[in-house]
Amino acid sequence: MYYESFGSGRPIIFLPCWGGDNGEARDIHEPVFADREGWRRIYVDPPGTNHRPGDPNITDQDGMLDAIAATIAEAVGDEPYAVAGTSAGGLHARGLIRRYPSRVLGLLLRVPGVVVDRGLRTLPTDEYLRKTPYWQVKQDQYYDPAELSADLEFLGRIQADPASYGLRDDPSLRFERPTLIVTGRQDTMTGYADAWGLLDDYPRATFAVLDQEDHDLPVRRPALYHALVADWLDRMEVS
């Protein structure tokens, strides 16, 4: 697996959406650290992304999580770290906490995938969502290239069946360190309502539902999202 690392200090592991690569999370989050020291940011490319073939030994989400955990061990050794996951990366982040609860300093979930089976998700409509020029820019700059560079056959085999797309062990676990959950009010992919049910596991969570944001969050409200991330970092720094 490939990863990019920036800065020094306590590590934060950024895990992308399913089929996504490190570039989108990097460009969204690096502005938060422009005037903030003390954090090493590690942006991960999972197997089957960014022009790297899938691993035939990985047949389910647990195998993917094994590979992610091995990459984190390579990058940070035994050092504690924070973890930030987008969409399916949120499932991976929660899976890491399930495996290594004492090592994780804090958790950020951005438009997290909570219910694996799409047919069982509670989803809003995008009736009130206003399209913006930047939405198309993001599609052209990140999502379309990520899809073209991904091993879609490998990823598709895992995603096709909820039994292989979900983790074998329920990732629910009480986690008492700073947490941020940010969802989009018009997110028709993972929604916002299902993530509300996570709050019982995270007694130190800030939960935000942003109007005029969908699964591409934060296309329209980057300043607000950056403020929420900065607050999450503040809370970890004083924990």
MDAnalysis code that builds the backbone (N, CA, C; Angstrom):
import MDAnalysis as mda
import numpy as np

u = mda.Universe.empty(717, n_residues=239, atom_resindex=np.repeat(np.arange(239), 3), trajectory=True)
u.add_TopologyAttr("name", ["N", "CA", "C"] * 239)
u.add_TopologyAttr("resid", np.arange(1, 240))
u.add_TopologyAttr("resname", ["MET", "TYR", "TYR", "GLU", "SER", "PHE", "GLY", "SER", "GLY", "ARG", "PRO", "ILE", "ILE", "PHE", "LEU", "PRO", "CYS", "TRP", "GLY", "GLY", "ASP", "ASN", "GLY", "GLU", "ALA", "ARG", "ASP", "ILE", "HIS", "GLU", "PRO", "VAL", "PHE", "ALA", "ASP", "ARG", "GLU", "GLY", "TRP", "ARG", "ARG", "ILE", "TYR", "VAL", "ASP", "PRO", "PRO", "GLY", "THR", "ASN", "HIS", "ARG", "PRO", "GLY", "ASP", "PRO", "ASN", "ILE", "THR", "ASP", "GLN", "ASP", "GLY", "MET", "LEU", "ASP", "ALA", "ILE", "ALA", "ALA", "THR", "ILE", "ALA", "GLU", "ALA", "VAL", "GLY", "ASP", "GLU", "PRO", "TYR", "ALA", "VAL", "ALA", "GLY", "THR", "SER", "ALA", "GLY", "GLY", "LEU", "HIS", "ALA", "ARG", "GLY", "LEU", "ILE", "ARG", "ARG", "TYR", "PRO", "SER", "ARG", "VAL", "LEU", "GLY", "LEU", "LEU", "LEU", "ARG", "VAL", "PRO", "GLY", "VAL", "VAL", "VAL", "ASP", "ARG", "GLY", "LEU", "ARG", "THR", "LEU", "PRO", "THR", "ASP", "GLU", "TYR", "LEU", "ARG", "LYS", "THR", "PRO", "TYR", "TRP", "GLN", "VAL", "LYS", "GLN", "ASP", "GLN", "TYR", "TYR", "ASP", "PRO", "ALA", "GLU", "LEU", "SER", "ALA", "ASP", "LEU", "GLU", "PHE", "LEU", "GLY", "ARG", "ILE", "GLN", "ALA", "ASP", "PRO", "ALA", "SER", "TYR", "GLY", "LEU", "ARG", "ASP", "ASP", "PRO", "SER", "LEU", "ARG", "PHE", "GLU", "ARG", "PRO", "THR", "LEU", "ILE", "VAL", "THR", "GLY", "ARG", "GLN", "ASP", "THR", "MET", "THR", "GLY", "TYR", "ALA", "ASP", "ALA", "TRP", "GLY", "LEU", "LEU", "ASP", "ASP", "TYR", "PRO", "ARG", "ALA", "THR", "PHE", "ALA", "VAL", "LEU", "ASP", "GLN", "GLU", "ASP", "HIS", "ASP", "LEU", "PRO", "VAL", "ARG", "ARG", "PRO", "ALA", "LEU", "TYR", "HIS", "ALA", "LEU", "VAL", "ALA", "ASP", "TRP", "LEU", "ASP", "ARG", "MET", "GLU", "VAL", "SER"])
u.atoms.positions = np.array([
    [0.828, -1.197, 0.000],
    [0.000, 0.000, 0.000],
    [0.863, 1.247, 0.000],
    [0.309, 2.322, -0.561],
    [1.013, 3.596, -0.681],
    [0.379, 4.596, 0.273],
    [1.221, 5.499, 0.809],
    [0.682, 6.596, 1.598],
    [1.586, 7.811, 1.425],
    [1.010, 8.982, 1.655],
    [1.761, 10.228, 1.669],
    [1.761, 10.776, 3.078],
    [2.870, 11.371, 3.497],
    [3.015, 11.878, 4.847],
    [3.478, 13.326, 4.808],
    [2.870, 14.158, 5.661],
    [3.209, 15.572, 5.726],
    [3.338, 15.989, 7.189],
    [4.312, 16.831, 7.484],
    [4.455, 17.370, 8.822],
    [5.039, 16.372, 9.801],
    [5.073, 16.793, 11.064],
    [5.609, 15.959, 12.132],
    [4.786, 16.148, 13.392],
    [4.875, 15.180, 14.271],
    [4.113, 15.216, 15.513],
    [3.229, 13.994, 15.640],
    [2.141, 14.142, 16.380],
    [1.215, 13.021, 16.556],
    [0.570, 12.650, 15.219],
    [0.524, 11.376, 14.871],
    [-0.003, 10.985, 13.559],
    [-1.528, 11.044, 13.491],
    [-2.017, 11.428, 12.323],
    [-3.426, 11.261, 11.960],
    [-3.456, 10.448, 10.673],
    [-4.198, 9.355, 10.678],
    [-4.350, 8.499, 9.511],
    [-5.643, 8.886, 8.791],
    [-5.567, 9.228, 7.513],
    [-6.743, 9.570, 6.721],
    [-7.050, 8.417, 5.767],
    [-8.267, 7.895, 5.853],
    [-8.697, 6.752, 5.045],
    [-9.795, 7.203, 4.088],
    [-9.645, 6.940, 2.788],
    [-10.561, 7.483, 1.786],
    [-11.839, 6.663, 1.644],
    [-12.719, 7.177, 0.803],
    [-13.938, 6.456, 0.451],
    [-13.591, 5.219, -0.373],
    [-14.587, 4.368, -0.593],
    [-14.373, 3.137, -1.353],
    [-13.965, 3.470, -2.785],
    [-12.788, 3.003, -3.171],
    [-12.280, 3.291, -4.502],
    [-11.568, 4.618, -4.626],
    [-11.591, 5.429, -3.561],
    [-10.925, 6.725, -3.605],
    [-9.453, 6.612, -3.256],
    [-8.702, 7.686, -3.566],
    [-7.287, 7.693, -3.223],
    [-6.994, 8.848, -2.281],
    [-5.720, 9.041, -1.982],
    [-5.346, 9.976, -0.918],
    [-5.533, 11.446, -1.294],
    [-5.629, 11.761, -2.591],
    [-5.590, 13.146, -3.014],
    [-6.737, 14.001, -2.515],
    [-7.949, 13.466, -2.519],
    [-9.119, 14.260, -2.125],
    [-9.047, 14.640, -0.652],
    [-8.764, 13.683, 0.227],
    [-8.665, 13.988, 1.656],
    [-7.497, 14.916, 1.943],
    [-6.409, 14.730, 1.226],
    [-5.240, 15.600, 1.408],
    [-5.593, 17.053, 1.107],
    [-6.223, 17.289, -0.035],
    [-6.503, 18.660, -0.434],
    [-7.580, 19.305, 0.431],
    [-8.486, 18.499, 0.969],
    [-9.514, 19.038, 1.857],
    [-8.932, 19.401, 3.214],
    [-8.060, 18.561, 3.756],
    [-7.639, 18.732, 5.145],
    [-6.351, 19.520, 5.333],
    [-5.486, 19.547, 4.347],
    [-4.211, 20.243, 4.540],
    [-4.377, 21.727, 4.890],
    [-5.392, 22.454, 4.361],
    [-5.544, 23.848, 4.774],
    [-5.741, 24.025, 6.280],
    [-6.307, 23.030, 6.951],
    [-6.504, 23.125, 8.398],
    [-5.162, 23.203, 9.124],
    [-4.129, 22.608, 8.516],
    [-2.828, 22.514, 9.181],
    [-1.855, 23.596, 8.708],
    [-2.334, 24.544, 7.908],
    [-1.440, 25.578, 7.379],
    [-0.771, 26.361, 8.496],
    [-1.492, 26.623, 9.572],
    [-0.957, 27.395, 10.700],
    [-0.977, 26.586, 11.993],
    [-0.978, 25.279, 11.876],
    [-1.043, 24.416, 13.068],
    [0.070, 23.378, 12.985],
    [0.907, 23.342, 14.001],
    [1.984, 22.371, 14.063],
    [1.616, 21.246, 15.019],
    [2.451, 20.217, 15.016],
    [2.295, 19.158, 16.002],
    [1.567, 17.923, 15.531],
    [1.194, 17.889, 14.227],
    [0.473, 16.740, 13.698],
    [1.140, 16.248, 12.413],
    [1.346, 14.960, 12.336],
    [1.818, 14.326, 11.109],
    [0.622, 13.723, 10.397],
    [0.371, 14.154, 9.162],
    [-0.804, 13.701, 8.415],
    [-0.394, 12.617, 7.433],
    [-1.071, 11.489, 7.512],
    [-0.750, 10.330, 6.680],
    [-1.995, 9.970, 5.873],
    [-1.902, 10.112, 4.555],
    [-3.027, 9.879, 3.650],
    [-2.789, 8.567, 2.908],
    [-3.708, 7.625, 3.082],
    [-3.508, 6.237, 2.669],
    [-4.247, 5.939, 1.365],
    [-3.613, 5.157, 0.503],
    [-4.273, 4.539, -0.656],
    [-4.498, 3.062, -0.352],
    [-5.727, 2.608, -0.162],
    [-5.976, 1.175, 0.062],
    [-5.664, 0.348, -1.182],
    [-5.577, -0.955, -1.036],
    [-5.358, -1.822, -2.203],
    [-6.428, -1.602, -3.275],
    [-6.003, -1.652, -4.531],
    [-6.936, -1.513, -5.636],
    [-7.242, -0.088, -6.025],
    [-6.476, 0.882, -5.498],
    [-6.720, 2.284, -5.811],
    [-5.451, 2.940, -6.336],
    [-5.639, 4.048, -7.058],
    [-4.538, 4.893, -7.511],
    [-3.501, 4.104, -8.322],
    [-4.001, 3.380, -9.318],
    [-3.160, 2.634, -10.267],
    [-2.443, 1.446, -9.631],
    [-2.934, 0.986, -8.489],
    [-2.348, -0.184, -7.845],
    [-3.363, -1.320, -7.873],
    [-2.945, -2.488, -8.311],
    [-3.908, -3.592, -8.423],
    [-4.370, -4.070, -7.060],
    [-5.549, -4.685, -7.051],
    [-6.027, -5.308, -5.834],
    [-5.211, -6.537, -5.489],
    [-5.281, -6.914, -4.243],
    [-4.572, -8.094, -3.754],
    [-5.533, -9.280, -3.834],
    [-5.217, -10.318, -4.615],
    [-6.147, -11.453, -4.740],
    [-6.381, -12.184, -3.424],
    [-5.498, -11.979, -2.449],
    [-5.694, -12.600, -1.136],
    [-6.739, -11.867, -0.297],
    [-7.109, -10.657, -0.714],
    [-8.124, -9.882, -0.002],
    [-9.474, -10.149, -0.654],
    [-10.366, -10.767, 0.072],
    [-11.671, -11.124, -0.467],
    [-12.828, -10.460, 0.266],
    [-12.528, -9.733, 1.331],
    [-13.600, -9.091, 2.094],
    [-13.044, -7.872, 2.825],
    [-13.930, -7.197, 3.547],
    [-13.555, -5.965, 4.229],
    [-12.550, -6.209, 5.352],
    [-12.612, -7.391, 5.969],
    [-11.635, -7.688, 7.014],
    [-10.233, -7.799, 6.436],
    [-10.116, -8.374, 5.234],
    [-8.822, -8.419, 4.574],
    [-8.323, -7.029, 4.229],
    [-9.238, -6.149, 3.804],
    [-8.858, -4.773, 3.522],
    [-8.371, -4.093, 4.804],
    [-9.071, -4.330, 5.904],
    [-8.668, -3.721, 7.171],
    [-7.317, -4.266, 7.642],
    [-7.057, -5.540, 7.402],
    [-5.740, -6.101, 7.725],
    [-4.638, -5.339, 6.992],
    [-4.863, -5.071, 5.702],
    [-3.862, -4.366, 4.900],
    [-3.676, -2.936, 5.392],
    [-4.770, -2.278, 5.745],
    [-4.685, -0.913, 6.267],
    [-3.925, -0.898, 7.586],
    [-4.240, -1.837, 8.464],
    [-3.566, -1.895, 9.766],
    [-2.069, -2.145, 9.600],
    [-1.706, -2.992, 8.638],
    [-0.287, -3.262, 8.387],
    [0.421, -2.009, 7.888],
    [-0.241, -1.225, 7.040],
    [0.349, 0.007, 6.531],
    [0.525, 1.024, 7.656],
    [-0.451, 1.116, 8.547],
    [-0.329, 2.025, 9.682],
    [0.843, 1.611, 10.566],
    [0.994, 0.311, 10.802],
    [2.116, -0.169, 11.598],
    [3.443, 0.196, 10.947],
    [3.503, 0.091, 9.624],
    [4.718, 0.471, 8.898],
    [4.990, 1.965, 9.032],
    [3.924, 2.780, 8.998],
    [4.089, 4.231, 8.995],
    [4.392, 4.797, 10.377],
    [3.774, 4.253, 11.426],
    [3.897, 4.881, 12.753],
    [4.432, 3.941, 13.823],
    [4.652, 2.672, 13.506],
    [5.131, 1.733, 14.516],
    [4.098, 1.535, 15.609],
    [4.531, 1.645, 16.860],
    [3.632, 1.461, 18.003],
    [3.067, 2.774, 18.525],
    [3.290, 3.865, 17.812],
    [2.872, 5.190, 18.272],
    [1.353, 5.333, 18.215],
    [0.744, 5.933, 19.221],
    [-0.703, 6.212, 19.141],
    [-1.004, 7.169, 17.995],
    [-2.228, 7.089, 17.468],
    [-2.591, 7.909, 16.318],
    [-4.078, 8.245, 16.371],
    [-4.439, 9.329, 15.690],
    [-5.849, 9.625, 15.430],
    [-6.193, 9.052, 14.060],
    [-7.483, 8.850, 13.831],
    [-7.891, 8.265, 12.552],
    [-9.117, 9.014, 12.032],
    [-9.087, 9.290, 10.719],
    [-10.176, 10.003, 10.044],
    [-10.598, 9.196, 8.830],
    [-11.875, 8.855, 8.751],
    [-12.362, 8.037, 7.645],
    [-13.512, 8.699, 6.918],
    [-13.475, 8.629, 5.585],
    [-14.539, 9.163, 4.742],
    [-15.347, 8.023, 4.151],
    [-16.675, 8.072, 4.305],
    [-17.573, 7.072, 3.727],
    [-17.170, 5.677, 4.188],
    [-16.796, 4.776, 3.261],
    [-16.358, 3.437, 3.678],
    [-15.120, 3.499, 4.542],
    [-14.301, 4.544, 4.378],
    [-13.161, 4.739, 5.261],
    [-13.573, 4.919, 6.706],
    [-14.810, 5.386, 6.920],
    [-15.317, 5.479, 8.283],
    [-15.513, 4.108, 8.904],
    [-15.949, 3.135, 8.102],
    [-16.069, 1.765, 8.596],
    [-14.695, 1.219, 8.959],
    [-13.701, 1.492, 8.107],
    [-12.340, 1.061, 8.417],
    [-11.836, 1.714, 9.701],
    [-12.124, 3.015, 9.874],
    [-11.684, 3.720, 11.076],
    [-12.305, 3.112, 12.323],
    [-13.584, 2.828, 12.279],
    [-14.242, 2.219, 13.433],
    [-13.725, 0.801, 13.672],
    [-13.391, 0.097, 12.589],
    [-12.800, -1.226, 12.741],
    [-11.453, -1.182, 13.425],
    [-10.659, -0.138, 13.145],
    [-9.372, 0.015, 13.824],
    [-9.567, 0.249, 15.314],
    [-10.554, 1.049, 15.668],
    [-10.826, 1.277, 17.091],
    [-11.268, -0.018, 17.756],
    [-12.064, -0.800, 17.060],
    [-12.492, -2.085, 17.605],
    [-11.284, -2.979, 17.897],
    [-10.299, -2.956, 17.015],
    [-9.124, -3.809, 17.185],
    [-8.122, -3.242, 18.186],
    [-7.929, -1.915, 18.128],
    [-6.851, -1.298, 18.907],
    [-7.377, -0.081, 19.670],
    [-8.349, -0.248, 20.563],
    [-9.008, 0.913, 21.172],
    [-8.069, 1.816, 21.976],
    [-7.051, 1.250, 22.602],
    [-6.182, 2.065, 23.446],
    [-5.176, 2.876, 22.645],
    [-5.013, 2.576, 21.356],
    [-4.004, 3.262, 20.536],
    [-4.548, 4.486, 19.826],
    [-5.864, 4.619, 19.725],
    [-6.452, 5.676, 18.899],
    [-6.732, 6.912, 19.754],
    [-6.199, 8.048, 19.321],
    [-6.305, 9.295, 20.074],
    [-7.634, 10.006, 19.844],
    [-8.229, 9.813, 18.696],
    [-9.472, 10.483, 18.352],
    [-9.981, 9.964, 17.031],
    [-11.251, 10.243, 16.750],
    [-11.921, 9.693, 15.568],
    [-12.671, 10.794, 14.839],
    [-12.469, 10.865, 13.523],
    [-13.235, 11.750, 12.643],
    [-13.936, 10.895, 11.603],
    [-15.246, 11.034, 11.508],
    [-16.044, 10.339, 10.507],
    [-16.687, 11.386, 9.602],
    [-16.330, 11.349, 8.322],
    [-16.900, 12.281, 7.334],
    [-17.806, 11.496, 6.404],
    [-19.072, 11.874, 6.319],
    [-20.117, 11.169, 5.569],
    [-19.955, 9.650, 5.733],
    [-19.966, 9.155, 6.976],
    [-19.598, 7.751, 7.200],
    [-20.617, 6.763, 6.668],
    [-20.117, 5.652, 6.161],
    [-20.970, 4.523, 5.844],
    [-21.234, 3.720, 7.100],
    [-22.485, 3.653, 7.511],
    [-22.839, 2.968, 8.756],
    [-23.586, 1.668, 8.466],
    [-24.585, 1.730, 7.593],
    [-25.352, 0.549, 7.202],
    [-24.774, 0.036, 5.890],
    [-24.276, -1.189, 5.907],
    [-23.560, -1.727, 4.744],
    [-24.495, -1.943, 3.557],
    [-25.648, -2.505, 3.810],
    [-26.613, -2.798, 2.752],
    [-27.336, -1.512, 2.355],
    [-27.073, -1.041, 1.158],
    [-27.661, 0.232, 0.715],
    [-29.180, 0.206, 0.768],
    [-29.789, -0.945, 0.519],
    [-31.237, -1.037, 0.539],
    [-31.843, -0.840, 1.909],
    [-31.027, -0.895, 2.960],
    [-31.515, -0.736, 4.331],
    [-31.167, 0.618, 4.930],
    [-30.528, 1.483, 4.160],
    [-30.130, 2.787, 4.690],
    [-31.312, 3.751, 4.738],
    [-31.258, 4.669, 5.688],
    [-32.238, 5.748, 5.775],
    [-31.665, 6.944, 5.034],
    [-32.214, 7.252, 3.861],
    [-31.608, 8.250, 2.985],
    [-32.563, 9.404, 2.711],
    [-32.036, 10.635, 2.707],
    [-32.859, 11.782, 2.332],
    [-32.894, 11.928, 0.807],
    [-33.628, 12.910, 0.344],
    [-33.570, 13.277, -1.069],
    [-32.614, 14.462, -1.219],
    [-32.247, 14.772, -2.454],
    [-31.441, 15.966, -2.702],
    [-32.291, 17.058, -3.346],
    [-33.569, 17.045, -3.010],
    [-34.521, 17.991, -3.617],
    [-34.086, 19.438, -3.427],
    [-33.509, 19.763, -2.272],
    [-33.187, 21.148, -1.955],
    [-31.707, 21.483, -2.179],
    [-30.966, 20.559, -2.750],
    [-29.540, 20.782, -2.954],
    [-29.301, 21.644, -4.187],
    [-28.517, 22.700, -4.030],
    [-28.161, 23.564, -5.149],
    [-26.824, 23.106, -5.722],
    [-26.810, 22.780, -6.983],
    [-25.561, 22.418, -7.639],
    [-24.686, 23.672, -7.763],
    [-23.392, 23.495, -7.624],
    [-22.451, 24.599, -7.750],
    [-21.367, 24.218, -8.749],
    [-20.687, 25.211, -9.335],
    [-19.605, 24.879, -10.278],
    [-18.526, 24.013, -9.644],
    [-18.236, 24.228, -8.341],
    [-17.169, 23.467, -7.713],
    [-17.524, 21.990, -7.609],
    [-18.815, 21.684, -7.548],
    [-19.213, 20.275, -7.512],
    [-18.666, 19.549, -8.734],
    [-18.805, 20.143, -9.923],
    [-18.310, 19.506, -11.141],
    [-16.788, 19.479, -11.170],
    [-16.166, 20.531, -10.638],
    [-14.703, 20.555, -10.559],
    [-14.207, 19.386, -9.722],
    [-14.863, 19.158, -8.584],
    [-14.447, 18.058, -7.714],
    [-14.661, 16.712, -8.393],
    [-15.768, 16.582, -9.103],
    [-16.018, 15.354, -9.845],
    [-14.910, 15.105, -10.863],
    [-14.542, 16.159, -11.601],
    [-13.517, 16.024, -12.637],
    [-12.125, 15.820, -12.047],
    [-11.862, 16.474, -10.918],
    [-10.504, 16.472, -10.363],
    [-10.203, 15.236, -9.520],
    [-11.228, 14.706, -8.841],
    [-10.975, 13.618, -7.894],
    [-11.705, 12.327, -8.246],
    [-13.032, 12.391, -8.351],
    [-13.804, 11.161, -8.419],
    [-13.650, 10.421, -9.746],
    [-13.719, 11.144, -10.865],
    [-13.555, 10.472, -12.150],
    [-12.157, 9.879, -12.303],
    [-11.072, 10.621, -12.001],
    [-9.739, 10.016, -12.081],
    [-9.555, 8.841, -11.127],
    [-10.139, 8.935, -9.921],
    [-10.014, 7.826, -8.970],
    [-10.667, 6.563, -9.530],
    [-11.826, 6.732, -10.155],
    [-12.504, 5.575, -10.731],
    [-11.695, 4.977, -11.884],
    [-11.117, 5.836, -12.711],
    [-10.332, 5.350, -13.840],
    [-9.056, 4.635, -13.389],
    [-8.514, 5.017, -12.239],
    [-7.257, 4.441, -11.773],
    [-7.463, 3.266, -10.821],
    [-8.717, 2.947, -10.483],
    [-8.996, 1.889, -9.511],
    [-9.124, 0.532, -10.190],
    [-8.864, -0.501, -9.432],
    [-9.093, -1.879, -9.871],
    [-10.558, -2.201, -9.554],
    [-11.442, -1.834, -10.471],
    [-12.873, -1.926, -10.202],
    [-13.346, -3.363, -10.076],
    [-12.713, -4.286, -10.759],
    [-13.101, -5.690, -10.639],
    [-12.823, -6.192, -9.220],
    [-11.654, -5.891, -8.711],
    [-11.294, -6.286, -7.344],
    [-12.222, -5.638, -6.319],
    [-12.402, -4.329, -6.415],
    [-13.246, -3.622, -5.455],
    [-14.700, -4.045, -5.576],
    [-15.149, -4.278, -6.806],
    [-16.539, -4.648, -7.035],
    [-16.900, -5.985, -6.440],
    [-15.974, -6.936, -6.458],
    [-16.257, -8.244, -5.871],
    [-16.542, -8.130, -4.381],
    [-15.805, -7.282, -3.696],
    [-16.019, -7.101, -2.263],
    [-17.313, -6.346, -2.004],
    [-17.550, -5.314, -2.793],
    [-18.699, -4.438, -2.559],
    [-20.026, -5.088, -2.943],
    [-19.993, -6.080, -3.817],
    [-21.231, -6.641, -4.360],
    [-22.081, -7.344, -3.320],
    [-21.472, -7.873, -2.280],
    [-22.184, -8.669, -1.288],
    [-22.045, -8.004, 0.077],
    [-23.158, -7.651, 0.747],
    [-23.045, -7.055, 2.077],
    [-22.251, -7.914, 3.061],
    [-22.232, -9.231, 2.850],
    [-21.486, -10.108, 3.754],
    [-19.982, -9.869, 3.650],
    [-19.490, -9.554, 2.456],
    [-18.063, -9.289, 2.286],
    [-17.733, -7.805, 2.403],
    [-18.733, -6.936, 2.171],
    [-18.498, -5.495, 2.239],
    [-18.520, -4.988, 3.679],
    [-19.154, -5.733, 4.568],
    [-19.157, -5.373, 5.977],
    [-18.073, -6.123, 6.734],
    [-17.758, -5.649, 7.922],
    [-16.804, -6.338, 8.777],
    [-17.488, -7.504, 9.481],
    [-16.742, -8.573, 9.699],
    [-17.333, -9.741, 10.364],
    [-17.764, -9.410, 11.793],
    [-16.959, -8.626, 12.500],
    [-17.299, -8.218, 13.860],
    [-17.906, -6.825, 13.837],
    [-19.003, -6.652, 14.551],
    [-19.641, -5.342, 14.657],
    [-18.619, -4.326, 15.179],
    [-18.381, -3.220, 14.437],
    [-17.376, -2.255, 14.901],
    [-17.835, -1.379, 16.057],
    [-19.074, -1.554, 16.500],
    [-19.566, -0.729, 17.607],
    [-18.744, -0.995, 18.866],
    [-18.281, 0.070, 19.486],
    [-17.486, -0.029, 20.709],
    [-17.480, 1.341, 21.368],
    [-17.651, 1.371, 22.672],
    [-17.619, 2.646, 23.387],
    [-16.208, 3.231, 23.310],
    [-16.133, 4.473, 22.861],
    [-14.858, 5.137, 22.624],
    [-14.946, 6.514, 23.265],
    [-14.160, 6.763, 24.281],
    [-14.334, 7.941, 25.117],
    [-13.305, 9.033, 24.836],
    [-12.852, 9.113, 23.591],
    [-11.908, 10.148, 23.205],
    [-12.564, 11.067, 22.160],
    [-11.969, 12.242, 21.912],
    [-12.624, 13.228, 21.042],
    [-12.999, 12.656, 19.672],
    [-14.242, 12.903, 19.309],
    [-14.815, 12.360, 18.079],
    [-15.568, 13.466, 17.349],
    [-15.514, 13.418, 16.038],
    [-16.283, 14.340, 15.193],
    [-16.970, 13.527, 14.108],
    [-18.271, 13.703, 13.974],
    [-19.063, 13.043, 12.939],
    [-19.727, 14.144, 12.121],
    [-19.406, 14.213, 10.829],
    [-19.961, 15.258, 9.964],
    [-20.693, 14.596, 8.804],
    [-21.960, 14.947, 8.646],
    [-22.810, 14.349, 7.619],
    [-23.445, 15.441, 6.766],
    [-23.990, 15.039, 5.609],
    [-24.643, 15.975, 4.705],
    [-26.155, 15.810, 4.747],
    [-26.854, 16.930, 4.873],
    [-28.326, 16.894, 4.955],
    [-28.935, 16.353, 3.667],
    [-28.255, 16.537, 2.535],
    [-28.749, 16.052, 1.247],
    [-27.897, 14.898, 0.707],
    [-27.255, 14.147, 1.588],
    [-26.407, 13.023, 1.179],
    [-27.286, 11.809, 0.867],
    [-27.436, 11.509, -0.420],
    [-28.273, 10.390, -0.837],
    [-27.501, 9.078, -0.929],
    [-26.242, 9.080, -0.552],
    [-25.426, 7.864, -0.603],
    [-25.393, 7.158, 0.755],
    [-24.995, 7.875, 1.811],
    [-24.965, 7.272, 3.147],
    [-25.917, 7.967, 4.113],
    [-26.424, 9.142, 3.744],
    [-27.393, 9.820, 4.585],
    [-26.764, 10.398, 5.841],
    [-27.642, 10.803, 6.757],
    [-27.203, 11.347, 8.040],
    [-27.872, 10.650, 9.219],
    [-29.070, 10.114, 8.998],
    [-29.860, 9.574, 10.103],
    [-29.218, 8.332, 10.719],
    [-28.657, 7.460, 9.900],
    [-28.065, 6.237, 10.436],
    [-26.849, 6.537, 11.314],
    [-26.118, 7.599, 10.988],
    [-24.946, 7.945, 11.786],
    [-25.329, 8.448, 13.172],
    [-26.540, 8.989, 13.316],
    [-26.982, 9.469, 14.631],
    [-26.963, 8.334, 15.656],
    [-27.230, 7.115, 15.213],
    [-27.251, 5.973, 16.117],
    [-25.891, 5.624, 16.675],
    [-24.822, 6.226, 16.144],
    [-23.480, 5.954, 16.659],
    [-23.189, 6.699, 17.951],
    [-23.974, 7.713, 18.280],
    [-23.616, 8.611, 19.372],
    [-23.489, 7.909, 20.716],
    [-24.265, 6.864, 20.945],
    [-24.158, 6.160, 22.218],
    [-22.764, 5.565, 22.426],
    [-22.079, 5.264, 21.327],
    [-20.724, 4.715, 21.431],
    [-19.672, 5.792, 21.664],
    [-20.026, 7.051, 21.384],
    [-19.031, 8.116, 21.403],
    [-19.491, 9.267, 22.304],
    [-19.283, 9.148, 23.622],
    [-19.777, 10.177, 24.545],
    [-19.076, 11.521, 24.418],
    [-17.977, 11.582, 23.644],
    [-17.293, 12.856, 23.428],
    [-17.382, 13.278, 21.961],
    [-18.500, 12.968, 21.348],
    [-18.664, 13.270, 19.921],
    [-19.387, 14.589, 19.694],
    [-18.895, 15.352, 18.732],
    [-19.647, 16.424, 18.097],
    [-20.277, 15.839, 16.840],
    [-21.581, 16.076, 16.668],
    [-22.303, 15.552, 15.506],
    [-22.861, 16.735, 14.729],
    [-22.550, 16.809, 13.439],
    [-23.015, 17.916, 12.607],
    [-23.693, 17.390, 11.354],
    [-24.828, 17.993, 11.016],
    [-25.519, 17.736, 9.753],
    [-25.516, 19.052, 8.986],
    [-24.792, 19.100, 7.873],
    [-24.614, 20.352, 7.152],
    [-25.594, 20.451, 5.996],
    [-26.406, 21.507, 6.021],
    [-27.286, 21.801, 4.894],
    [-26.441, 22.151, 3.668],
    [-26.980, 21.859, 2.493],
    [-26.309, 22.122, 1.219],
    [-25.011, 21.328, 1.082],
    [-24.996, 20.150, 1.679],
    [-23.874, 19.229, 1.492],
    [-24.429, 17.836, 1.223],
    [-23.800, 17.153, 0.257],
    [-24.169, 15.770, -0.029],
    [-22.964, 14.884, 0.254],
    [-22.807, 13.779, -0.472],
    [-21.722, 12.853, -0.169],
    [-20.357, 13.421, -0.565],
    [-20.347, 14.539, -1.307],
    [-19.090, 15.193, -1.681],
    [-18.605, 16.172, -0.618],
    [-19.266, 16.259, 0.486],
    [-18.946, 17.186, 1.575],
    [-17.434, 17.264, 1.808],
    [-16.854, 18.484, 1.901],
    [-17.486, 19.807, 1.978],
    [-17.320, 20.627, 0.697],
    [-18.133, 20.391, -0.289],
    [-18.071, 21.156, -1.538],
    [-18.520, 22.595, -1.311],
    [-19.612, 22.788, -0.571],
    [-20.228, 24.108, -0.469],
    [-19.915, 24.814, 0.845],
    [-19.504, 24.078, 1.887],
    [-19.299, 24.691, 3.207],
    [-17.904, 24.354, 3.750],
    [-16.840, 24.580, 2.967],
    [-15.514, 24.173, 3.440],
    [-15.060, 24.896, 4.700],
    [-15.395, 26.187, 4.835],
    [-14.959, 26.936, 6.014],
    [-15.571, 26.352, 7.285],
    [-16.851, 25.998, 7.214],
    [-17.508, 25.406, 8.373],
    [-16.896, 24.046, 8.699],
    [-16.661, 23.236, 7.659],
    [-16.043, 21.929, 7.901],
    [-14.658, 22.080, 8.505],
    [-13.863, 22.987, 7.976],
    [-12.520, 23.193, 8.524],
    [-12.578, 23.642, 9.980],
    [-13.549, 24.469, 10.338],
    [-13.701, 24.900, 11.731],
    [-14.024, 23.718, 12.639],
    [-14.870, 22.812, 12.169],
    [-15.204, 21.626, 12.964],
    [-13.978, 20.730, 13.145],
    [-13.187, 20.562, 12.082],
    [-11.976, 19.747, 12.195],
    [-10.979, 20.402, 13.147],
    [-10.837, 21.717, 13.059],
    [-9.936, 22.425, 13.960],
    [-10.362, 22.252, 15.413],
    [-11.658, 22.293, 15.653],
    [-12.161, 22.076, 17.016],
    [-11.847, 20.664, 17.490],
    [-11.992, 19.680, 16.603],
    [-11.632, 18.294, 16.951],
    [-10.159, 18.197, 17.331],
    [-9.300, 18.851, 16.574],
    [-7.873, 18.849, 16.906],
    [-7.622, 19.528, 18.243],
    [-8.310, 20.647, 18.495],
    [-8.182, 21.323, 19.783],
    [-8.530, 20.384, 20.924],
    [-9.601, 19.657, 20.771],
    [-10.054, 18.767, 21.846],
    [-9.059, 17.633, 22.082],
    [-8.437, 17.122, 21.014],
    [-7.419, 16.089, 21.202],
    [-6.172, 16.661, 21.877],
    [-5.841, 17.892, 21.561],
    [-4.618, 18.475, 22.105],
    [-4.705, 18.735, 23.609],
    [-5.921, 18.878, 24.125],
    [-6.058, 19.114, 25.570],
    [-6.496, 17.868, 26.315],
    [-6.674, 16.745, 25.593],
    [-7.130, 15.507, 26.245],
    [-6.000, 14.897, 27.053],
])
